[in-house]
Amino acid sequence: MQRIINFILHYRTTFLYGFLLLVSLIFTIRSHSYHQSKYFNSSRWISGSIYNTTSGITSYFNLSKENKRLSDENEKLRSLLFNMAEDTALAPYQRTDFDVIQAKITKNSYASPRNYITINKGETDGLAQDMGVITSKGILGIVENTSNNYATVQSILNTKSNINAKIKHTNYFGSLIWDAKRYDVVQLTDIPRLVPVHVGDTIVTGAMSSIFPENIPIGVIKKYNLNEAQSFYNVDIQLFNDMANLKQVYVIKNRNRTEILELEKRTNDAQ
């Protein structure tokens, strides 16, 4: 206590100067409108800066929570989109064919002839073989193997990959394959020479598969040429996805796939 008193006595002149300065500032601000406006504008600027900084810091630490919220929202919206009736008149009677499960990529390869992707969801989350996998930009591949908590996905950048695809707004179908030359370009085959094909046309998933919903984006036609021997086009597709920079994915489960496959098997066996 004695040290505090000695400190105050030692700096009493400085404390008195500061007190008198504060009093003079208060009287000056109160007696002049110009000084009042400057004072309040400055205080607002300081408080605003403090609030902005605080808000920025809070937002930064809440990014993970916000990203999770947006991912959950995207999952719900995509599920609604995939199950929307194609005819708007039938909208009240929406199909419920597809479930959507979000996941994250833990490993991605794109430089070998047979590329695979590992995701952090598995059988515990309802995943099974032959489920479609997409991103917010387009298709990615098909689930090949699963464990309790993980799954491997056969990438569309795989020489074994073969996915039904079509030219958007048409009924012209072909097979989507990969020639292992470029990680951003795949090929569409079996398009007849009579089909009007144009550079820039959008390619989407077709309706001939029970794995992907119809009209999932794939890419655009980059170039094409005609195979005279077979009368079919060979078409290069520039992918929408950046296959070297992937993180968030969505797994698509067709609730009716088992029933469809069993029906088709019985039909084939009866022939």
Beta strands, then each sheet from edge to edge (+ up, - down):
strand 1: 98-108
strand 2: 114-119
strand 3: 132-134
strand 4: 139-146
strand 5: 151-158
strand 6: 163-167
strand 7: 173-177
strand 8: 185-192
strand 9: 202-205
strand 10: 217-227
strand 11: 232-239
strand 12: 248-254
sheet 1: 1+ 2- 5+ 4- 3+ 12- 1+
sheet 2: 6+ 7- 8+ 11- 10+ 9- 6+
end
